[in-house]
Amino acid sequence: MNTEKTYIMLKPDAIERKLMGEIIARIEKKGYAITNMKMFVLNKEILKEHYAHIADRPFYPEIEEYMTRGPVLGMIVEGENVVAGMRALMGPTKEAPAGTIRGDYALNGSENIIHGSDSVENGLIEIKRFFGI
């Protein structure tokens, strides 16, 4: 058994469109446990740290504006192979197929509803960044 933990964040558009309950239900129906969650507003400093790999790109100001326009919901999600499982459940950032969270709910590639850590290691870094644990 490969129990892991990962960081999942519902982005401002998920909150604005009142999709939190539906997305949380999909995570739980998949068999994953949400072991911690909190709603908060991101600031520019934490965003620059979180998106350090793209903060110098010309499109970054749009991401910053989008991610700071309202609250997000951060979650620690645990389960067997949860990183790969959540990434499959979320779907790719752009052109996600129907049946995935992004495919069913995202309005476009830049407002894509949800973030999930891409590895166990990054999940632990992001959990520390956003939850301080």
MOSUL-V166522 format. One line per field, one symbol per residue. phi: phi as a letter, one per 20 degrees, with the letter a starting at -180 (. if undefined). A space follows every 50 residues. Layout:
phi=???
This chain:
phi=.dfccbdcceegfffgeldggffgffffffoedeeabbdbdfdfffffff dgfcfeefeggffffffdfafcdecddcrflfffffffffnfgdlffgne gffecfeafeddmbcbgebfffgffffffedmc
